[in-house]
Structures are given as structure tokens and as C-alpha cells.
Amino acid sequence: MLNFITYEEAQEVLYDSSYEEYKEYFDSQHSIGFATNDAEAIIDVTSIINKNSKATLSPYGTYDENVNTPITVDATIYKALYPMTDITASGITLDTINAGKYRYIAVSRDLMEEGFTFGSRVMISGTGSHDGIWVVEDLMHQRWKRRIDFLSDADAPLNRWSDVKILKLD
């Protein structure tokens, strides 16, 4: 379900309020979620990831409980630094200066065997700053198990998360 505001409403809110007021207004008007078969219902990202039953979205935006199950992994950051990582394992040449714009992840080889193949879209939860939809485009060294790496800019801080949920969307 999409919510639209007019250009005039956006201008009024933007110019007549502080950033915090605008953010509060925007968040109240535009919840992050996905439409279901029921035009009135919205399923948010967190409820999909945290559901104990199998859950995902079909290509038509409908909720399908029999498609996939979220798994728990560890997550880290990796950076596109020439010559080490200027091309992904799937063959994509990266803009190493702005690598974070791609929203690509690398997966450990055991996850690749579980169906997290190149081009797969995944929903990630449990990191805070890196939650959302990412695309699998790289492969990690064989020493890693149950792990993902977020492709980030060269100046991004290093980080590590445990108990991250990852759900394959397609």
C-alpha cells in the first residue's frame, strides 16, 4: 500500500518545520512495509524476519509462508580496495571509491550451497545500520562458515555483528 503526499504538502512540511519534526511527520506517513493480498494490511520488515515460521514475499508482493526460513549468521564489513577487491566473484567491476552504493554482500561458501547464490536478494535484520535488502554478488574465503560481509566504502568503520537474521527473498 503506497501513501502519497502532494508537492504542496511536502513543501509546507519541509519549510515550516525543523528536521526532527519533518522526520517524525515522514515516519508517521510512510511506514516501512510491504503490501499483502489484503489492501489494508501491511507486514513490516522486522515481523517477517523475526517470524518463527517460514515466511517471505512472492514476486507479486504477497505473503507466502511456505517459501523460505530466515537463518542466523555472523556479519562483518569488507572494503573494495584495489587490487584485492575491485571485482566481485560474480564478475562485477566495482567503483572502489563509492563501493557502499551497491548494497552487495559476500556470503560464506556454505550459504552459497544453501541457495544464497549470485544475484539473490536477501533481507537482513539485526545490525541496525545495515538492515534492509541486499544482493549477493561476492563469495568469502572457504575458512568462513555461516557468515556474510557487507561491501562498504573505504572510509566506513569496521564492524561485526552476531545473531544476524538473513532471509532469501528470491
N, C-alpha and C positions, 0 to 999 in steps of 0.2 A: 504494500500500500504506500503510495507516494504522497507526500504533503508538499504543496507548492505555496509560495507567498508571492505577492505581486512585487514588481520592481519598486513601486512607491512604498510598500510596507518595509521592504528591505532597507531602502534609503532612510526612512523615518527612524527605524530601529538603530541603524548604523550611526547616523549623525546625531541622534538625540540621546545617546546613552554611552556609558563607559564600556570598556571591553568586557568586564565581568558581567554587566547587565546584558550585553549582547550575547555573550556565550550562554548565559542562563536561558535567555529567550530562545536562542537557536536550539539548545539541547532539549528544551521543553517542546519545541515544534517538530523536531526531527530526531526521533529516537532511532538508534541503530538497530536494524532488524530485517527480517525477511518476511514477505507476504506468504501466506499459505493459501490453500483452497478456499478457506473461509475469508472473505474480503475484510471482515472486521478484526481478524486475529493477526497478531504479529509475534513471531518467535525471535527472541534476541539471540545474539551470538553466544553469550555465556550459557544460556539454558541449553543450547544444542550441544556444546562441548561438555558440559557437566552432567548431562543425562546419562544414567547408567545403562539404559537400553541402547540398542543400535539406532543411529539417527544420522540423517544427512538431508540435503536438499536435492531434488531432482533437477534436471536441466530446465524444467518449466517452473521452478520456484516452489514446488510443492514439497511438503514434509514427508519423507519416506523412512519409516522406522526399520526397514529390513535391508538397508544398503551397506552401512559401514559402522564401525565401532571406533571411538577415539582411543588412542594409545598414549601411554606416558613415556616421555623421553627426557633426556638432558639437552640443554641448548646452550650454544656459545656464539660468539661473534667471529667472523673472519673477514679479512680485508682484501680487496683486489689490488695487490701490489705487484707491479711488473718486476721480473718476469714470472714470478711464482703463480699468480692467479689472474692473468689478464684475459684468459679464455676459460669458459666453463667446460666441464666434462661432456656436456651436451653439444658443445661446439659453438657457443655464443661468445663473440668477442665483446669484452666489456669496456665501457668508458670508465677507466680506473679512477678518474678524478671524482666522478659522481656515481659510484657504484651502488650507493644506497637507494637510488631512484628505481632500481629494477624490482625490488621485493622478491629476490630469489633466495632460495635456501639450498644448502647441500645436505644430503642425508647419508647416514651410515649405510653400508652395503646390505646389512640385514633388513633395513627398512625398504631398500630397493627391491629385495626379494619378496617383501610383503605387499608389493603393489605401489609403492611410492616412487613411480618411475618418472623420467624426464617429461616435463610438461604437465604433470599432475598439479592441480590446485589443491591447497590444503588450508584449513582453518586452524589457527594456533591460538591457544589460551594459556595463561599462567605466567606470562612475562611482564604484563603491564604495558610497557612501551612498545613491544613488538607483537602484541596481539593483533590478529586480523588474518586476512587472506594473503598467502604467499604461493609462489610457484617453485616446484622442484626443478632445478636446472644444473645441479652440481652433485658430485659424489665425494665422500670423505675417504680418508685413508682406511685401509682394512683393519687397523687396530681398534677403531671405534665401533661400539655397539650401542643401539638404542639412543642415537644422538643426532641432532641437527645443528647446522651452522647457519646463522643469518648473515648474508652478504651485506657489508656495511662500507661506508666511506672511510678513507684512510685516517681521518681525524676523529672518527667515532670512538668513544671509550669502549674498552673491552668489558665484557660482562659474561656471567654464567648463571644459568637458571636450572633448577631441578624440578621434577614433577610437572613438566610442561605437557599439556594435552595437545595432540595433533590429530586432526580428523581429515581424511581424504574426501574431497568434495566431488571429484570426477575421475 
